[in-house]
Amino acid sequence: MYHPDHPLGEYQVANQVHVLDAPRAIGWRTGEEKEGGHLEFGGWTWRYDLVPLGPSETEVRLTYDWSAVPASIREYLRFPPFGAGHLADSLRHLAALATAG
């Protein structure tokens, strides 16, 4: 991934799914792999809640929770780290995956 405010700019992420209620919801914690393969999560979660509205339409709610992000990360990363357009970009990406798979 890339974020201009991250100290390294480009970085790897690890995701841990903590909500899986197919086909209604998926949520995950984002973190990184530390030395020795230890995974450490940064205190924020992402979640998609899906509500079918018809045969080809779904309402999607994307929720971020940054309440547990430590001060050391908040020093260089503003929250939310993405603008309002991120949801639309994310949904386009998911739609492309769904139609390709």
C-alpha positions in Angstrom: 0.0 0.0 0.0 1.0 3.6 -0.3 0.1 6.6 1.9 1.9 9.9 1.7 1.9 10.4 5.4 3.4 7.0 6.3 7.0 7.3 7.4 8.1 4.8 4.7 5.5 5.8 2.1 4.9 2.3 0.8 4.2 -0.5 3.3 2.7 -4.0 3.5 -0.4 -4.7 5.5 -1.9 -7.8 7.1 -5.6 -8.2 7.6 -7.3 -10.3 10.2 -11.0 -11.0 9.6 -13.0 -10.6 12.8 -16.6 -10.4 11.4 -17.7 -12.8 8.7 -21.5 -13.0 8.3 -21.9 -13.9 4.6 -23.5 -12.4 2.7 -24.4 -9.6 5.1 -21.1 -8.4 6.7 -17.4 -8.6 6.7 -15.0 -6.8 9.0 -11.3 -6.9 9.5 -8.4 -5.4 11.5 -5.5 -4.0 9.6 -1.9 -4.4 10.9 1.5 -5.4 9.8 4.0 -8.3 10.1 6.8 -7.6 12.6 10.1 -9.4 12.9 9.8 -13.2 13.4 6.4 -13.2 11.6 4.5 -11.7 14.6 1.4 -9.9 13.4 0.6 -6.6 15.1 -2.7 -4.7 14.5 -2.8 -0.9 14.6 -6.1 -0.4 16.4 -8.4 0.3 13.5 -11.1 -1.8 11.9 -13.0 -1.7 8.6 -16.4 -3.2 8.1 -18.8 -3.6 5.2 -22.5 -4.2 5.9 -24.6 -5.3 2.9 -28.4 -5.1 2.5 -29.9 -6.5 -0.7 -32.3 -4.0 -2.2 -33.3 -6.0 -5.3 -31.9 -8.5 -7.8 -29.1 -6.3 -8.9 -28.8 -3.6 -6.2 -27.3 -3.6 -2.7 -26.9 -1.0 -0.1 -23.4 -0.9 1.3 -22.3 0.8 4.5 -18.5 1.1 5.1 -17.6 1.7 8.7 -14.1 2.6 10.0 -13.3 2.5 13.7 -10.0 4.2 14.7 -10.7 4.5 18.4 -7.9 2.1 19.5 -5.2 3.6 17.3 -2.2 4.5 19.6 -0.7 8.0 19.8 2.5 6.8 18.1 0.6 6.2 14.9 -1.6 9.3 15.3 1.6 11.4 15.2 2.1 10.8 11.5 -1.2 9.5 10.2 -4.3 11.7 10.3 -7.7 10.0 10.7 -9.6 9.2 8.7 -6.7 8.5 6.4 -8.9 8.5 3.3 -11.3 11.0 1.9 -15.0 10.5 1.3 -14.3 9.2 -2.3 -12.6 6.1 -0.8 -15.9 4.3 -0.4 -16.8 4.7 -4.1 -13.3 3.6 -5.2 -13.5 0.6 -2.8 -17.0 -0.4 -4.1 -15.7 -0.2 -7.7 -12.9 -2.4 -6.8 -15.2 -4.9 -5.1 -17.6 -4.9 -8.1 -14.7 -5.7 -10.4 -13.7 -8.6 -8.2 -17.2 -9.9 -8.0 -17.8 -9.8 -11.8 -14.4 -11.4 -12.5 -14.8 -14.2 -10.0 
